[in-house]
């Protein structure tokens, strides 16, 4: 019995340490979206107050999706469009990191153009998560 408790505790501790190590790379989750089974363009609702980021990336966490364009708008009104050219993202895959414009800007709007791969009958809807990398310049102040 005692060995079982120690084993369970060790496994839980290992998973906790692994998740802390993964979250310590500066990337924070800004939002998520379940995408439709068609070509579409969706505005992503950004969650949380922390939108002071210098980079973004899109990660597919379910299904498969082809990201065609990423449109961002910053707090000073500046807009930028990214063309990921990453092909199809399957579960666990991410786009490259994209540098956002400006140094003292905050990300205010994000819009995705995509093609969801699969059909309602054969696949789950794709789900993507949007991550931002914290702005290093702000941390130095």
ABEGO torsion letter per residue (X at the ends): XAAAAAAAAAAAAAAAAAAAAAAAAGBBBAEBBBBBBBBBBBBBBBBEABABBABBBBBBABEBBBBABBBBBBAAGBBBBBBAGAEBBBBGBBBBBBBBBEAABBBABBBBBBBBBEBAAABBBBBBBBBBBBBAAAAAX
